[in-house]
Structures are given as structure tokens and as C-alpha cells.
Amino acid sequence: MADRANLKVDIARILEADCRLSPDEIGRMLAVPADVVAREIAEMEASGAIVRYSARINWDKLDGPERVFAFIGVQATPEREVGFDGIARRLVHFPEVHSLYLISGAQDFDVVLQGSSMRDIAHFVARRLAVIPGVRSTATQFVLQTYKRDGDVLMDAEKPDRLSVTP
């Protein structure tokens, strides 16, 4: 059996690819007893290493309410004693904030917003995000089409265009 740290990583990779697999199935894949897999999963859940289980949905394939995403580049001034964490703590609590990253480069944060329309996102940026103390500027880019997300291709599979070869 692999060492415990590697076992956790192996289990996590399998669950990330398909969280519906049972400890029995994972155990067979790794040649480890199911009770050991179940214990490792329970420990990862308790420690916060496993945050939640979810399904990846291609919302464009379903009839439902409109979902608009935008990437907001944010320039910010870090706060004394807490740096950028103070601003991040404010942002993570907004339900519109889908994802939040501290990044390197010209921007300090990359905020992924989800709303029901471009207008909703514009209002959020103007009325809630831009007014946070320490936020110096924002730059909004709207997602027009999603082709691949989290490693999953979301467009209909077609053969790539190839140039015809002639002698």
C-alpha cells in the first residue's frame, strides 16, 4: 500500500474526477481495503480538504434562467496587518461572487461574478464592489461563450479542421 499522504492524494484525484464512486470502487482501483478509503475520505472531509461534492453542469444545454458570468480584475490597496485578506474577507460573503483569486500582475484580484444579466453584474460592480475600502479600480470582462471549464469540454465534439494535403 502507498504511504498515507500519497493515498490521500490518489483518493482526492479519483473523487475530483468522479465523486459518485464508492469507497469500494476506489479501494479496488487503488488496491486498498474499502474501510481504509472510507476512513481517509472522512478525515479529508473533517479537515476541510474535501470542501464539497458537486456535479459539473453545462447550463447552456438546459432551459432555465439566464446565467451571466464576468471576470473582474481588481486593483486594491492592501490593509495594514492583514494585507489583501481583509478585502477578500468582504468579497467572499457576497452570493454573486462565484470565485475569488489573489493574482500576480497588473491586477491584485480576479473576481468571477455570476448574475442573471449583464445589468445585474454592472450594478454589483458599481454599487457593492467598487465602494469597498481599498478597492482602487475594476476592469470587467463578460463571458460570451464557455468552451471548456474545469477540464471538461462543453462544446459539441467535432473533428478539428484540417488542411487537405495534395501532392
N, C-alpha and C positions, 0 to 999 in steps of 0.2 A: 504494500500500500504506500502511496506517495505521502510525503510529510504533510502535516496538518495544514500549514499555510498554503501549500500548493493545492491541497484538496479543496479548501475553501474557494480558491480562485477557479479551479476547474468546475466546481458546482455552480459558482456565480456565473461563469461564462455559459454554461448549459441553460441555466434559468433565464438568463438575459435573452438567449435565442428563442426559448420556448418555456414560458413559466407554467405551462399546463402539465409538464412532466411530473410524475410522482417520484417520491424517494426510491421506490422500487426500480423504476425505469432508469433513473440517474445512477443508482447503485450498479445496475447491470452495465451501463455504459462505462463506468469507471472501475468496475471490478471491486466494489466496496459494498459491505452489507448495508441494506436499506436503513437500519436503525442508526448507523453512523451518519448516513446522509441526512436523515431527519434531524438528528442532534445538531449537525453543522448548520443546517438551514435555520433551526430555531435560534442558535447562537447568533447567526448573522442578522436575523430579524430583531433580536433583543438589543444588539449593539448598534443598530441603525445602518448597518452595511447594506441590508436589503431595505429599501425605503418603501416600496410597494410593488404590487404585481399589476400589470396592465396589458391591454391589447393595443396594437397599433392599427388604427383605422384610417382608411383612405376616404375621407369625408366627401371628396368630390364624386364618389361612386354612390352616395346615398342622398336621397331627397330629405332635406332638413333645413334648419335655419342657416343663414349665411354665416360663414366664419371667415374673418379677415385677420391676417397676421401682418405685423410690421416689425422691422428691426430698427431700434432707436439707438443711435450712437450718442453717448452722453459724456460730455466733459464736465468734470467735477473737481472741487477743491476738497482734499482730504481734511477731516476734522482732527484737531489736536487730541491725542491719547488713543483714538480709535481708528484713525486713518479713513479708508473708504468704507469700512464696515458699518459706520453709522448711517451712511446713505443707503447702503444695501439693506440694513435692518428696516428702514422705512419702506423701501420698494417691495420687498418680498411679501408684504402683507396685502398688497393690492391684488384683488382677484384677476384683474386684467393682465397682470404680469405673468406670462407663461413661463419664461426662463430669464435668468439674470446671470451675467458673467462679468467679472472684472477682467479686463483685457489689456494687452500691451499695445502701444501705438499712439496714434493721434487722439483716440477716444479712450476714456477710462472704463466705461461700462458698455456692454452690449445688452440691451433690454429687448426681449421678444414679447410683444404685446399681442393679445388676442381680443378681438371685438366683433361686433355684429355688422359694422360698417366702417368705411374709411373716416366718416364723420365722428363716430364714437372714439376711434383712436386719436384723431386730431384733438378732440375735446379733452381726452385724458392727458395727452402730452401738454396741452396749453394750460389746463386748469389744475392738474394734480402733479405731474412730473416736473415741469419747468419751474414750479414755485417752491420746490423742496430746497431748503437752505443748503448751499454748497454746490447745487447744480448750476454750471456756468452756461452750457449750451446743449442743444439737442439737434440731431440730424435724423430725419425719419425716412425710411425706405419701406415701401409696401411690397409684400409678396404678391406677385401676379400669378404665378403658377408653381406648384411643387412637383418636382420630378423624382426626387429621391429624398427620403427622410430616415434618419437613424439606420442607414444601411439598406433600407428597403426601397426598391424601385416602385414608384407609384404610377408610372405611365404604362400604357398597353405595350406589351413586348412586340417589337418588330425587328426584323433583321436590319443591321446597320446598312446605310447606303454605301455601296462600293463602286468604285470606278470600274468600268468594264475595261478589260485588258485585250488589246488587239495586237496581232503581230505586225 
